[in-house]
């Protein structure tokens, strides 16, 4: 009995050692990949100290969607709720009612800011509040991921490596330029950050300093985050004075097979 116990223990230890060895090799390759990005980061003004601090102990997150990992079956294209939930689940009436009630309070609290943003960009306060509420529950939702880990993993084994390579580098530049600290760089599974969820490239395209403090702070400044969202909408074709959606009545004899499922 003792002999069998020893054999069993040896097998368990061997399995543990084998299991632990796999991530080690993967981490080494990932570390080498990250190090290869150092010259590109330096060209963007990222110091050695910032690069080291942001990537210290960084490991890939193979649980993310949209990855193509050698030797493993492909993951689903996306796990975003709007694509995997039914309309009834995604547009939960209880959830929307809760968000609407909170939005009405925030509309009063930020009335002056919202009015100034609408005057400058032509985007109504209701639209901006809806975006803020849906993206991060008005800032109550804590983004779960280290943005550098997410962007680095997507650049390493994601379906859109080149895109996320640039996003990773621009995330480093955000810290180097003093817009945010490393601890602030929390993101969604896709690397979007801030109260209204911007990728690093979108930050540099659309972020504005609307509170006048000299920083484009989409992480904690409500004026900056909402004004940035408004500018993003305008740059993507928003037309002031027109509604974002229109209710239509479908004829009874319409051929539904002509539409997408």
C-alpha positions, 0 to 999 in steps of 0.5 A: 500500500505504501509503495502504491501511495509513493507511486501515486504521489510521484505521478501527481508531482510529475503532472504538476511539474509538467503543467507548470512548465507549459506556461513558462515556455509560453511566457518566455516567448511572450516576454521576447515578443514584448521586448521586441517592441521596445525600440518602437516604444522608444520612438514614440517617446516611451522611456525605458523606466516606463516601459519596464514598469508597465511590462514588469511581470506581464504574462499573456492572458490566453482566456481572452476571445479573438485569439489564435493559439497554436495547437488549440481550437480557435476561440469564438470571434467575440464574446460581446454581450450584444452578439451572444445575448438575445435582444430581450436579455441584452435590452433588459427592461429592468437594467434599462430602467435602472440606468435611466433613473440614474441618468436623470439624476446625472443630467441634473448634476452635470447640466452645465457641462452637458449643455456646453458639450451640446453647444460645441459638438451638437450631440444631445445630453441624452445620447452621451448619458446613454453611452456613459451608462451602457459602457461603464454603468456611469463609472460604477463598473470597474474594468477588470483587465490590465490594459497592457496585458490585454493589448499585449496578448492580442498583439501576440496571438490575436486575430488582428495582431498588427492593429493591437501592436499599435494599440499596445504601443499607444497605451505606453505612450498615454502613460509616457505623455502623462495622460494617465498612470500605469494603475489607471490603465484598466480595460475591457477584454478588447483593451477599451478604457475610460468612462466611455471606453476608448482604445488608445488610438481613439484616445489620440484621435478624439480625446479632449480636455473639456474641464480645462485642467490641461489633461485629457482625462477620460478615466475620471473627468466626466467633462473630458470623457463625455466631450470626447465621446461627443467628438468621436460621434461627430468625427464618425458622421454625427449630424446635429439636429437629427435623431439617432433612430426613427420608429417605422411602421412595417407594412403587413404584407412586407416580405421578411425574407428580404431582410437579414435574419 
